[in-house]
Amino acid sequence: ETALGKDNAAAVKAAAGEGAGRSLFLLQHIQMWTKLRPYYRTLLVEASKLFDMHVYTMGERGYAMEMVKLLDPDGSFFGDHVVSKNDSTSRSVKDLDVLIGSEKSVLILDDSPHVWHKHRANVLEIERYHFFPSSLKHFRMKGRCLLEREGDEDPALGPLASVLEVLKEVHREYFATENPQEHDVREILKRRKAAVLSGCKICFSRCFPKGTEPGDHPLWKLAEELGAVCSVDLDGTVTHVVTTSEGTEKALKAAEMGIHVVKPGWIHASLYHFKKAPTVD
């Protein structure tokens, strides 16, 4: 989303068509543009066949209902299952205490897993959708947004398509026996995450602040969660060197040894698509 500004003219040309394929909308009364993500409709249609779906946002109720009108105009996906800041028991975190259902059977799709303090194990993290410049600015990120690059996500290859496949796989495993209530989606999700980078040994180079314990860093923990073995030492058993600079001693040595040298974003890309991301050597 973005407030009205200089990028509006380009945004209108990019996506403000008419009819069912329209993806860009001006919410005049709150002075905001919003862009629907490619593949969102397919995700909702297919997921609704398998799950009871809810919307949970830390936004105000009015904002939440405006978004639901765009995503689900006839109420066939969510009905009245909408939780906003006004309904939540906390203003700073999200909690399943406002929803009916066992934690063992709930999957959460969110681009901010940190707000689920008690239910992080239920979260399938989705890559943020940075279509407008204001989105990058809000999250203090550098680079060019999709609008500035005059492009968009490939519907069939984007994060939502990957998420849908994971949802189907977890659902299939959960209901694979006659007594699905004995299963726990958190354990299923944990096993599937651990398979993403299984077989990889990662050596980190210039990724962590000096004087800190590498094993305490979120990136190290994420790599281990995805099944990788982590190290700060480079040897012949390492499969990938993750570095913020290809000019480090370890990165240069790894290149000579034929070891993949990748950016930290490679780990996140693997997380978002639930498979080992391609490397560009």
TIDREN-545666 format. One line per field, with one value per residue: residue number from 1; residue in one letter; x, y, z of N, C-alpha, C in turn. Coordinates in Angstrom, 2 decimals. Atoms other than C-alpha are relative to their C-alpha. Example, Ala and Ser with C-alpha at 12.3 -4.5 7.8 and 13.67 -1.06 7.14 Angstrom:
nr = c(1;2)
rest = c(A;S)
n.east = c(0.89;-0.82)
n.north = c(-1.19;-1.19)
n.up = c(0.00;-0.06)
ca.east = c(12.30;13.67)
ca.north = c(-4.50;-1.06)
ca.up = c(7.80;7.14)
c.east = c(0.90;-0.77)
c.north = c(1.20;1.09)
c.up = c(0.00;0.73)
! end
This chain:
nr = c(1;2;3;4;5;6;7;8;9;10;11;12;13;14;15;16;17;18;19;20;21;22;23;24;25;26;27;28;29;30;31;32;33;34;35;36;37;38;39;40;41;42;43;44;45;46;47;48;49;50;51;52;53;54;55;56;57;58;59;60;61;62;63;64;65;66;67;68;69;70;71;72;73;74;75;76;77;78;79;80;81;82;83;84;85;86;87;88;89;90;91;92;93;94;95;96;97;98;99;100;101;102;103;104;105;106;107;108;109;110;111;112;113;114;115;116;117;118;119;120;121;122;123;124;125;126;127;128;129;130;131;132;133;134;135;136;137;138;139;140;141;142;143;144;145;146;147;148;149;150;151;152;153;154;155;156;157;158;159;160;161;162;163;164;165;166;167;168;169;170;171;172;173;174;175;176;177;178;179;180;181;182;183;184;185;186;187;188;189;190;191;192;193;194;195;196;197;198;199;200;201;202;203;204;205;206;207;208;209;210;211;212;213;214;215;216;217;218;219;220;221;222;223;224;225;226;227;228;229;230;231;232;233;234;235;236;237;238;239;240;241;242;243;244;245;246;247;248;249;250;251;252;253;254;255;256;257;258;259;260;261;262;263;264;265;266;267;268;269;270;271;272;273;274;275;276;277;278;279;280;281)
rest = c(E;T;A;L;G;K;D;N;A;A;A;V;K;A;A;A;G;E;G;A;G;R;S;L;F;L;L;Q;H;I;Q;M;W;T;K;L;R;P;Y;Y;R;T;L;L;V;E;A;S;K;L;F;D;M;H;V;Y;T;M;G;E;R;G;Y;A;M;E;M;V;K;L;L;D;P;D;G;S;F;F;G;D;H;V;V;S;K;N;D;S;T;S;R;S;V;K;D;L;D;V;L;I;G;S;E;K;S;V;L;I;L;D;D;S;P;H;V;W;H;K;H;R;A;N;V;L;E;I;E;R;Y;H;F;F;P;S;S;L;K;H;F;R;M;K;G;R;C;L;L;E;R;E;G;D;E;D;P;A;L;G;P;L;A;S;V;L;E;V;L;K;E;V;H;R;E;Y;F;A;T;E;N;P;Q;E;H;D;V;R;E;I;L;K;R;R;K;A;A;V;L;S;G;C;K;I;C;F;S;R;C;F;P;K;G;T;E;P;G;D;H;P;L;W;K;L;A;E;E;L;G;A;V;C;S;V;D;L;D;G;T;V;T;H;V;V;T;T;S;E;G;T;E;K;A;L;K;A;A;E;M;G;I;H;V;V;K;P;G;W;I;H;A;S;L;Y;H;F;K;K;A;P;T;V;D)
n.east = c(0.83;-0.73;0.82;-0.01;-1.27;-0.50;-0.06;1.35;0.22;-0.60;0.73;1.26;-0.34;-0.50;0.94;1.35;0.94;1.39;0.51;-0.43;-1.44;-0.54;-0.76;-0.36;1.21;-0.12;0.95;0.06;0.33;-1.17;-1.10;-1.03;0.04;-0.39;-0.26;0.21;-1.17;0.23;0.28;0.76;1.31;-0.20;-0.32;1.21;0.92;-0.49;-0.11;1.35;0.48;-0.65;-0.08;0.85;-0.96;0.25;-0.90;-0.43;-0.88;-0.17;0.59;1.31;1.11;0.41;-1.01;0.10;1.18;-0.25;-0.86;0.78;0.92;-0.76;-0.44;1.11;1.19;1.26;-0.08;-0.05;-1.23;-0.18;1.24;-0.21;-1.19;-0.97;-0.50;-0.80;-0.57;1.09;0.50;-1.09;-0.22;-1.23;-0.24;-1.36;-0.27;1.15;0.15;1.08;1.06;1.23;0.54;0.45;-0.77;-1.19;-1.28;-0.56;0.58;0.04;-1.14;0.05;-0.78;-0.27;-1.33;-0.62;0.15;-0.38;1.16;0.65;-0.92;0.30;0.38;-0.96;-0.11;1.14;-0.09;-0.64;-0.37;0.15;-0.83;0.74;0.29;-0.41;0.38;-0.15;-1.19;0.30;-0.14;-1.42;-0.34;0.58;-0.81;-1.39;-0.73;-0.56;0.32;1.12;1.21;0.48;0.54;-1.12;-0.63;1.03;0.23;0.80;-0.33;0.53;1.02;-0.24;-1.29;-0.15;0.12;1.33;0.12;-0.77;0.74;1.16;-0.48;-0.30;1.29;0.56;-0.81;0.24;1.38;-0.01;-0.65;0.82;1.17;-0.44;0.44;1.40;0.11;-0.83;-0.09;-1.23;-1.12;-0.24;-0.55;-1.27;-1.04;-0.08;-0.67;-1.39;-0.72;-0.12;-0.99;-1.33;-0.43;-0.28;-1.46;-0.65;-1.15;-0.84;-0.82;-0.17;-1.02;0.37;-1.11;0.38;1.46;0.40;-0.79;-1.15;0.20;1.24;-0.02;0.67;1.12;1.15;0.55;1.20;-0.30;-0.58;1.09;0.88;-0.67;0.11;1.42;0.24;-0.71;-1.42;-1.03;-0.61;-1.38;-0.73;-1.27;0.07;-0.77;0.49;1.35;0.95;0.66;0.36;-0.47;0.97;-0.77;0.52;-0.96;-0.72;-1.43;-0.63;-1.00;0.70;0.75;-0.96;-0.54;1.08;0.13;-1.11;0.26;1.20;1.12;0.97;-0.05;1.33;0.38;0.93;1.34;0.16;0.65;1.39;0.69;0.25;1.10;1.26;0.45;-0.08;-0.96;-1.30;0.03;-1.10;-1.19;-0.61;-1.44)
n.north = c(-1.18;-1.26;-1.19;-0.68;-0.67;-0.17;1.25;0.43;0.05;1.23;1.13;0.15;0.62;1.35;1.04;-0.48;0.35;0.18;1.36;1.02;0.08;-1.21;0.30;-1.21;-0.68;-1.23;-0.11;-1.45;-0.57;0.03;-0.55;1.03;1.01;1.34;0.88;1.42;0.76;1.07;1.35;0.00;0.62;1.45;0.45;0.01;1.00;1.34;0.19;0.07;1.37;0.84;-0.62;-1.10;-1.10;-1.23;-1.15;-0.54;-1.14;-0.96;-1.25;-0.33;0.77;-0.60;0.36;1.44;0.30;-0.48;0.98;1.23;-0.27;0.17;1.38;0.94;-0.86;0.68;0.67;1.45;0.53;-0.30;-0.26;-1.04;0.37;-1.09;-0.48;-1.21;-0.50;-0.26;1.27;0.75;-0.18;-0.77;-0.97;0.13;1.36;0.78;1.19;0.87;0.04;-0.62;0.89;1.30;1.06;0.46;-0.44;1.13;0.08;-1.35;-0.53;-1.46;-0.63;-1.37;-0.49;-0.50;1.09;-0.41;-0.46;1.19;0.39;1.32;0.95;-0.09;1.31;0.16;-1.02;0.12;-1.38;-0.39;-1.14;-1.26;-0.43;-1.40;-0.55;-1.46;-0.51;-0.24;1.26;0.13;-1.06;0.37;1.05;-0.49;0.85;-0.66;0.64;-0.51;0.80;0.59;-1.06;-0.72;0.91;0.23;1.43;0.57;1.40;1.00;0.70;1.44;0.26;-0.89;0.56;0.53;1.32;0.90;0.16;0.86;1.39;0.44;0.19;1.26;1.10;0.14;0.50;1.40;0.81;-0.09;0.86;1.24;1.15;-0.05;-0.83;-1.19;-0.79;0.40;-0.70;-1.39;-0.69;-0.62;1.01;0.23;-1.17;0.03;0.99;-0.47;-1.07;0.58;0.68;-1.00;-0.12;1.22;0.35;-1.19;-0.51;-1.42;-0.79;-1.41;-0.94;-1.41;-0.10;-0.29;-1.06;0.47;0.10;0.71;1.45;0.32;0.90;-0.72;-0.89;0.55;0.64;1.30;0.83;0.33;1.01;1.27;0.38;0.54;1.27;-0.15;0.00;-1.34;-0.12;-1.21;0.50;0.48;1.20;0.71;0.53;-1.11;-0.04;-1.38;-1.10;-1.10;-1.20;-1.29;-0.55;1.05;-0.28;0.48;1.05;1.28;0.05;0.19;1.34;0.93;-0.03;0.79;1.40;0.43;-0.02;-1.06;-1.22;-0.59;-1.05;0.46;0.14;1.36;0.77;-0.43;0.48;1.42;0.05;-0.43;0.95;1.32;0.85;-0.67;-1.00;0.09;-0.79;-0.65;-0.05)
n.up = c(0.00;-0.01;-0.03;1.27;0.21;1.36;0.75;0.36;1.44;0.50;-0.57;0.74;1.28;-0.22;-0.46;-0.31;1.06;-0.38;0.06;-0.96;-0.09;-0.62;-1.20;-0.73;-0.44;-0.77;-1.11;-0.02;-1.31;-0.88;0.79;0.11;1.04;-0.43;1.14;-0.29;0.39;0.98;-0.46;-1.25;0.21;0.07;-1.35;-0.81;0.52;-0.29;-1.45;-0.57;0.16;-1.00;-1.31;-0.43;0.07;-0.75;0.18;-1.29;0.25;-1.08;0.43;-0.55;0.57;1.27;1.00;0.23;0.81;1.36;0.65;0.21;1.12;1.24;0.11;-0.09;0.11;-0.27;-1.30;0.14;-0.58;-1.42;-0.71;-1.01;-0.79;0.12;-1.30;0.14;-1.24;-0.92;-0.54;-0.60;-1.43;-0.16;1.06;0.54;0.47;0.43;-0.83;0.42;-1.00;0.53;1.02;-0.45;0.63;-0.70;0.55;0.74;1.34;0.58;0.75;0.08;1.07;-0.44;0.38;-1.23;-0.98;-1.35;-0.79;-0.57;-1.05;-0.55;1.05;1.10;0.65;0.90;1.05;1.30;0.31;1.40;0.40;0.13;1.37;0.09;1.30;-0.03;-0.70;-1.42;-0.73;-0.33;-0.96;-1.30;-0.61;0.03;0.93;1.17;1.27;0.79;-0.14;1.25;0.84;0.60;0.97;1.02;0.05;-1.07;-0.24;0.91;-0.77;-0.14;-0.64;-1.15;-1.35;-0.31;0.62;-0.85;-1.26;0.26;0.07;-1.36;-0.66;0.48;-0.50;-1.44;-0.13;0.43;-1.05;-1.21;0.16;0.64;-0.78;-0.42;-1.20;0.20;-1.23;-0.70;0.63;-0.39;1.17;-0.36;0.21;1.45;0.56;-0.46;0.80;1.38;0.00;-0.20;1.23;1.04;0.21;-0.46;0.83;0.21;-1.09;0.29;-0.69;0.03;0.09;-0.15;-0.11;-1.37;-0.66;-0.76;-1.43;-0.32;0.18;1.27;-0.19;-0.54;1.03;0.65;1.28;-0.34;-0.51;1.13;0.82;-0.72;0.05;1.34;0.13;0.35;-1.03;0.08;-0.48;0.39;0.53;1.37;0.33;1.17;-0.20;0.17;1.32;0.32;-0.84;-0.02;-0.32;0.45;0.96;0.71;-0.06;-1.23;0.19;0.10;1.25;1.09;-0.13;0.36;1.46;0.53;-0.34;0.69;-0.95;0.29;-0.80;0.13;-0.93;-1.03;0.56;0.50;-1.06;-0.08;1.20;-0.22;-0.96;0.61;1.02;-0.59;0.69;0.13;1.05;0.98;-0.30;1.16;-0.34)
ca.east = c(0.00;1.02;-0.38;-1.25;1.95;4.13;4.18;0.41;0.51;2.89;0.94;-2.29;-0.67;0.86;-2.19;-5.34;-7.25;-10.92;-12.91;-12.04;-8.33;-7.93;-5.31;-4.77;-7.37;-7.67;-9.31;-10.37;-11.76;-8.48;-6.31;-4.45;-3.60;-3.48;-2.22;-3.46;-0.64;-0.36;-1.76;-3.75;-7.04;-5.73;-4.30;-7.63;-9.69;-7.50;-6.87;-10.59;-11.17;-8.96;-9.12;-11.46;-9.86;-9.64;-8.16;-6.10;-4.57;-3.16;-4.86;-8.04;-11.41;-12.32;-9.07;-9.46;-12.94;-11.81;-9.09;-11.48;-13.92;-11.18;-9.96;-13.33;-16.16;-18.86;-17.68;-17.14;-13.62;-13.69;-17.33;-17.29;-14.02;-12.12;-9.99;-8.59;-6.72;-10.09;-10.88;-7.47;-6.58;-3.29;-2.32;1.25;1.07;-1.23;-2.62;-4.78;-6.86;-9.33;-9.92;-11.75;-9.60;-6.69;-3.14;-2.32;-4.46;-3.80;-1.47;-0.65;0.44;2.18;5.07;5.80;6.26;7.70;4.23;3.17;5.08;3.30;2.67;5.83;5.83;2.49;3.74;4.49;6.45;5.56;7.92;6.80;5.30;7.11;5.17;5.28;8.31;6.60;6.70;10.49;10.72;8.44;10.68;13.88;14.98;17.18;16.68;13.92;10.35;8.44;6.68;9.98;11.28;8.09;7.54;5.67;5.93;5.49;2.18;3.25;6.72;6.13;6.00;2.23;2.44;5.12;3.07;0.03;2.05;3.24;-0.31;-1.46;1.43;0.88;-2.87;-2.22;0.13;-2.16;-5.11;-3.07;-4.41;-7.83;-7.08;-5.76;-6.45;-3.40;-1.20;0.25;0.76;3.61;5.60;4.76;5.88;9.05;10.02;9.35;11.39;14.29;14.37;14.81;18.60;19.29;22.72;24.06;26.94;27.10;30.13;29.25;31.55;31.07;27.40;27.43;28.55;31.97;31.98;28.69;28.02;27.26;24.95;22.69;22.10;18.65;20.24;22.27;19.19;17.10;19.67;19.68;15.87;15.99;18.26;21.70;24.86;26.43;30.05;32.40;35.27;35.88;36.92;36.26;32.95;31.34;28.78;27.93;29.61;27.06;28.54;27.60;30.67;32.19;35.56;36.12;39.00;36.62;34.51;37.53;38.95;35.55;35.36;38.78;37.56;34.43;32.12;28.94;29.20;25.81;24.21;22.20;19.06;19.68;18.65;15.49;14.62;14.93;12.58;9.95;9.84;10.45;13.25;16.93;17.16;19.24;22.80;24.49;28.23)
ca.north = c(0.00;3.59;6.98;9.20;10.56;11.02;7.34;7.25;7.97;5.10;2.83;3.49;2.59;-0.52;-2.15;-0.04;-1.84;-2.65;-5.83;-9.08;-8.82;-5.49;-5.51;-1.89;0.02;3.55;3.68;7.27;7.81;6.78;8.27;5.09;2.85;-0.89;-3.59;-7.19;-9.69;-12.01;-15.49;-14.36;-15.53;-19.00;-19.32;-18.41;-20.63;-23.69;-23.16;-22.68;-26.25;-27.56;-25.07;-22.84;-19.46;-16.32;-12.85;-11.56;-8.09;-5.61;-2.89;-1.12;-2.76;-0.31;-0.97;-4.74;-4.74;-2.66;-5.20;-8.13;-6.49;-6.51;-10.03;-11.63;-9.44;-12.10;-13.47;-16.97;-17.33;-15.70;-14.97;-12.99;-14.54;-11.25;-10.33;-6.80;-4.79;-3.93;-7.62;-8.82;-9.30;-7.47;-4.40;-5.56;-9.32;-11.79;-14.76;-17.74;-17.12;-15.13;-18.04;-21.31;-24.36;-26.37;-25.08;-28.54;-27.92;-24.24;-22.96;-19.25;-17.36;-14.13;-11.95;-10.91;-14.12;-12.21;-10.95;-14.52;-14.83;-17.99;-19.58;-19.17;-22.92;-22.55;-19.85;-20.26;-17.10;-15.34;-13.00;-9.37;-7.87;-4.61;-3.16;0.50;2.60;3.39;-0.31;-0.44;2.84;1.56;-1.45;0.60;-1.47;-0.35;-1.11;-0.63;-1.78;-3.76;-0.66;1.13;-1.93;-1.96;-5.60;-7.91;-11.41;-14.35;-15.85;-19.44;-19.07;-16.51;-17.03;-17.55;-20.49;-22.06;-21.46;-23.13;-26.27;-26.41;-25.97;-28.88;-31.07;-30.37;-30.94;-34.23;-35.49;-34.33;-36.30;-39.28;-41.55;-42.34;-40.31;-36.93;-35.41;-37.33;-35.28;-31.83;-29.42;-27.81;-31.05;-31.60;-28.06;-28.46;-31.62;-30.06;-26.98;-29.15;-30.79;-27.51;-27.17;-30.71;-31.79;-28.23;-27.06;-23.27;-21.18;-17.60;-14.73;-11.13;-11.71;-11.05;-8.06;-8.45;-9.60;-11.47;-15.19;-16.42;-19.13;-16.53;-14.64;-15.06;-15.95;-18.79;-20.07;-19.90;-21.89;-24.58;-24.57;-25.30;-28.28;-26.84;-27.41;-24.03;-23.02;-20.06;-22.24;-22.95;-26.47;-29.05;-30.14;-26.72;-26.52;-22.81;-19.67;-17.04;-13.56;-9.91;-9.30;-11.51;-9.92;-11.52;-13.93;-16.85;-15.95;-15.72;-18.98;-20.70;-19.58;-21.14;-24.38;-24.49;-23.82;-21.79;-18.19;-16.64;-13.66;-13.98;-13.56;-17.06;-18.52;-16.43;-17.34;-21.00;-20.38;-18.59;-21.29;-24.28;-25.58;-24.83;-21.63;-21.53;-20.25;-17.81;-18.38)
ca.up = c(0.00;-0.41;0.40;-2.54;-4.05;-7.12;-8.01;-8.61;-12.34;-13.01;-10.70;-12.55;-15.86;-14.33;-12.80;-12.60;-15.32;-15.26;-14.69;-12.96;-13.73;-12.01;-9.28;-8.26;-6.26;-4.91;-1.50;-1.80;1.69;3.33;0.55;-0.23;-3.16;-2.60;-4.97;-4.96;-5.23;-8.25;-7.58;-4.52;-6.06;-6.88;-3.38;-1.77;-4.05;-3.54;0.18;0.86;-0.34;2.46;5.32;7.31;6.67;8.81;8.34;11.27;11.07;13.55;11.54;12.58;11.90;9.14;7.29;7.71;6.21;3.22;2.45;2.85;0.41;-2.23;-1.50;-0.91;-2.25;-1.93;1.42;0.07;1.51;4.94;5.74;8.97;10.18;10.42;13.45;13.71;16.32;17.85;18.44;19.60;23.25;22.66;20.64;19.99;19.38;17.66;19.55;18.74;21.86;19.74;17.37;17.83;17.23;18.54;18.09;16.74;13.65;12.85;10.13;10.05;6.93;7.88;6.67;10.28;12.29;15.24;16.24;17.03;20.30;21.49;18.11;16.06;15.32;13.52;11.15;7.46;6.73;3.46;1.66;1.86;-1.27;-2.05;-4.98;-3.92;-2.88;0.41;1.34;1.14;3.03;5.80;6.39;5.92;2.96;0.10;-3.57;-6.10;-5.65;-8.28;-9.54;-10.15;-11.97;-14.06;-13.19;-10.87;-9.40;-11.71;-10.55;-11.14;-9.63;-6.87;-3.10;-3.00;-5.39;-3.19;-0.05;-1.61;-2.35;1.26;2.54;0.40;1.53;5.23;4.85;3.04;5.76;8.58;7.17;6.01;8.79;10.22;13.35;12.19;15.61;16.81;14.48;15.08;12.17;14.08;13.98;10.31;9.48;11.52;9.63;6.25;7.14;8.25;4.82;2.90;3.38;4.51;3.27;3.17;5.32;5.51;6.40;7.31;6.42;7.57;8.41;12.14;14.27;15.82;19.42;19.15;19.29;15.73;17.00;18.59;15.34;13.68;10.32;11.85;13.70;10.51;8.55;11.26;11.33;7.58;8.18;7.41;9.43;10.28;10.83;10.73;9.52;5.85;4.89;2.21;3.76;3.28;0.45;0.66;1.94;2.95;2.94;2.64;0.49;-2.19;-1.47;1.92;2.35;2.89;-0.13;-2.42;-1.09;-1.49;-5.12;-5.75;-4.13;-6.26;-3.30;-3.83;-2.61;-1.90;-0.16;3.07;0.96;-0.41;2.94;3.04;-0.55;0.40;3.33;1.24;-1.43;0.87;-1.28;-1.78;-3.77;-6.97;-6.64;-9.01;-8.88)
c.east = c(0.87;-0.97;0.08;1.30;0.41;-0.02;-1.37;-0.20;0.56;-0.76;-1.28;0.25;0.38;-1.10;-1.43;-0.98;-1.42;-0.35;0.64;1.51;0.65;0.72;0.38;-1.27;0.35;-1.10;-0.09;-0.19;1.14;1.27;1.17;-0.24;0.32;0.06;-0.19;1.14;-0.35;-0.18;-0.86;-1.32;0.11;0.28;-1.27;-0.99;0.42;0.07;-1.37;-0.62;0.50;-0.10;-1.18;0.93;-0.49;0.98;0.33;1.00;0.10;-0.51;-1.35;-1.09;-0.42;0.95;-0.13;-1.17;0.17;0.86;-0.77;-0.97;0.71;0.37;-1.17;-1.34;-1.32;0.01;0.12;1.25;0.05;-1.31;0.20;1.20;1.11;0.35;0.90;0.58;-1.09;-0.50;1.06;0.13;1.28;0.18;1.34;0.33;-1.30;-0.03;-1.19;-1.14;-1.30;-0.65;-0.41;0.80;1.24;1.26;0.61;-0.50;-0.04;1.30;-0.19;0.87;0.22;1.39;0.74;-0.14;0.30;-1.18;-0.76;0.90;-0.22;-0.17;0.94;0.09;-1.14;0.14;0.74;0.32;-0.08;0.90;-0.86;-0.11;0.27;-0.31;0.25;1.30;-0.21;0.15;1.45;0.41;-0.49;0.87;1.50;0.88;0.48;-0.42;-1.20;-1.19;-0.43;-0.54;1.10;0.73;-0.95;-0.24;-0.89;0.42;-0.61;-1.02;0.32;1.27;0.23;-0.20;-1.37;-0.21;0.75;-0.73;-1.19;0.42;0.30;-1.28;-0.62;0.75;-0.24;-1.40;-0.05;0.60;-0.85;-1.17;0.34;-0.47;-1.46;-0.21;0.88;0.17;1.22;1.22;0.09;0.64;1.34;1.16;0.19;0.78;1.47;0.82;0.21;0.99;1.40;0.52;0.46;1.49;0.74;1.12;0.91;0.81;0.38;1.11;-0.38;1.25;-0.53;-1.54;-0.46;0.88;1.14;-0.33;-1.29;0.16;-0.76;-1.25;-1.25;-0.68;-1.20;0.29;0.58;-1.12;-0.95;0.61;-0.07;-1.43;-0.34;0.84;1.47;0.89;0.76;1.39;0.55;1.36;-0.20;0.89;-0.68;-1.40;-1.07;-0.58;-0.32;0.67;-1.01;0.73;-0.69;0.92;0.78;1.51;0.67;0.97;-0.67;-0.73;0.92;0.57;-1.05;-0.16;1.09;-0.25;-1.24;-1.23;-0.92;0.19;-1.30;-0.20;-0.92;-1.43;-0.27;-0.70;-1.47;-0.80;-0.34;-1.17;-1.33;-0.55;0.07;0.81;1.29;-0.01;1.15;1.18;0.52;1.46;0.72)
c.north = c(1.24;1.14;0.66;0.79;0.01;-1.29;-0.45;-0.16;-1.29;-1.23;-0.27;-0.69;-1.46;-1.01;0.43;-0.25;-0.13;-1.48;-0.93;-0.06;1.19;-0.35;1.22;0.79;1.25;0.02;1.48;0.58;-0.09;0.41;-0.99;-0.89;-1.36;-0.91;-1.46;-0.82;-1.06;-1.36;-0.05;-0.74;-1.52;-0.57;-0.11;-1.08;-1.40;-0.26;-0.14;-1.39;-0.92;0.55;0.94;1.20;1.24;1.08;0.53;1.11;0.87;1.37;0.23;-0.76;0.54;-0.36;-1.48;-0.32;0.48;-1.00;-1.28;0.18;-0.21;-1.47;-0.98;0.74;-0.68;-0.81;-1.50;-0.62;0.15;0.16;1.16;-0.31;1.03;0.50;1.21;0.40;0.19;-1.28;-0.76;0.29;0.78;0.94;-0.19;-1.39;-0.65;-1.31;-0.81;-0.06;0.64;-0.87;-1.33;-1.08;-0.35;0.51;-1.08;-0.04;1.34;0.33;1.50;0.46;1.45;0.40;0.59;-1.04;0.41;0.46;-1.17;-0.58;-1.44;-1.07;0.04;-1.32;-0.26;0.84;-0.49;1.42;0.26;1.21;1.25;0.41;1.50;0.54;1.50;0.42;0.16;-1.27;-0.22;1.01;-0.37;-1.02;0.33;-0.89;0.81;-0.74;0.62;-0.95;-0.54;1.05;0.75;-0.85;-0.36;-1.50;-0.44;-1.45;-0.88;-0.83;-1.46;-0.32;0.83;-0.69;-0.58;-1.39;-1.03;-0.28;-0.94;-1.47;-0.54;-0.25;-1.34;-1.19;-0.24;-0.56;-1.50;-0.90;-0.04;-0.98;-1.36;-1.25;0.19;0.89;1.24;0.85;-0.38;0.71;1.44;0.71;0.65;-0.97;-0.29;1.14;0.01;-0.98;0.47;1.15;-0.58;-0.71;0.98;0.09;-1.22;-0.39;1.17;0.30;1.43;0.60;1.47;0.88;1.43;0.18;0.46;1.10;-0.60;-0.03;-0.70;-1.49;-0.35;-0.85;0.66;0.87;-0.65;-0.73;-1.40;-0.95;-0.42;-1.09;-1.38;-0.51;-0.64;-1.25;0.09;-0.17;1.31;0.02;1.37;-0.38;-0.58;-1.23;-0.72;-0.56;1.07;-0.02;1.42;0.96;1.13;1.24;1.26;0.65;-1.14;0.21;-0.44;-1.13;-1.35;-0.14;-0.26;-1.41;-1.03;-0.07;-0.84;-1.50;-0.54;-0.08;1.17;1.17;0.76;1.10;-0.57;-0.20;-1.38;-0.88;0.37;-0.46;-1.48;-0.19;0.29;-1.01;-1.46;-0.97;0.79;0.94;-0.19;0.87;0.60;0.20;1.02)
c.up = c(0.00;0.10;-1.36;-0.15;-1.44;-0.81;-0.50;-1.50;-0.59;0.51;-0.76;-1.32;0.18;0.29;0.22;-1.13;0.51;0.00;1.00;0.17;0.67;1.30;0.83;0.32;0.80;1.04;0.35;1.40;1.01;-0.75;-0.14;-1.23;0.63;-1.22;0.45;-0.62;-1.05;0.69;1.26;-0.16;-0.05;1.38;0.84;-0.46;0.42;1.51;0.64;-0.12;1.11;1.42;0.27;0.14;0.77;-0.45;1.38;-0.29;1.24;-0.39;0.64;-0.74;-1.37;-1.13;-0.36;-0.93;-1.43;-0.78;-0.31;-1.17;-1.34;-0.22;-0.16;-0.08;0.30;1.30;-0.06;0.63;1.53;0.77;0.97;0.90;-0.19;1.40;-0.25;1.35;1.06;0.68;0.78;1.49;0.29;-1.19;-0.68;-0.52;-0.47;0.79;-0.47;1.00;-0.47;-1.07;0.62;-0.73;0.80;-0.68;-0.87;-1.44;-0.72;-0.72;-0.17;-1.15;0.37;-0.48;1.20;1.11;1.44;0.84;0.63;1.09;0.47;-1.08;-1.21;-0.77;-0.98;-1.27;-1.24;-0.45;-1.50;-0.27;-0.16;-1.46;-0.10;-1.40;-0.06;0.70;1.49;0.84;0.41;1.06;1.39;0.72;-0.06;-0.86;-1.20;-1.26;-0.68;0.14;-1.37;-0.95;-0.73;-1.03;-1.14;-0.19;1.14;0.18;-1.08;0.79;0.28;0.76;1.26;1.33;0.32;-0.59;0.85;1.30;-0.19;-0.05;1.40;0.78;-0.38;0.58;1.49;0.24;-0.32;1.09;1.27;-0.07;-0.63;0.74;0.41;1.22;-0.11;1.26;0.83;-0.56;0.49;-1.20;0.30;-0.22;-1.49;-0.65;0.37;-0.83;-1.43;-0.11;0.08;-1.23;-1.07;-0.32;0.55;-0.97;-0.30;1.26;-0.37;0.85;-0.15;0.00;0.01;0.00;1.38;0.60;0.80;1.49;0.40;-0.27;-1.27;0.18;0.54;-1.06;-0.69;-1.31;0.21;0.46;-1.11;-0.86;0.67;-0.02;-1.35;-0.28;-0.33;1.23;-0.16;0.63;-0.37;-0.59;-1.40;-0.19;-1.16;0.14;-0.19;-1.41;-0.44;0.97;-0.14;0.49;-0.51;-1.02;-0.66;0.04;1.28;-0.30;-0.18;-1.33;-1.18;0.01;-0.43;-1.51;-0.65;0.19;-0.71;0.90;-0.34;0.96;-0.23;1.05;1.08;-0.51;-0.56;1.02;0.10;-1.21;0.13;0.97;-0.69;-1.01;0.46;-0.84;-0.16;-1.19;-0.97;0.44;-1.30;0.34;-0.90)
! end
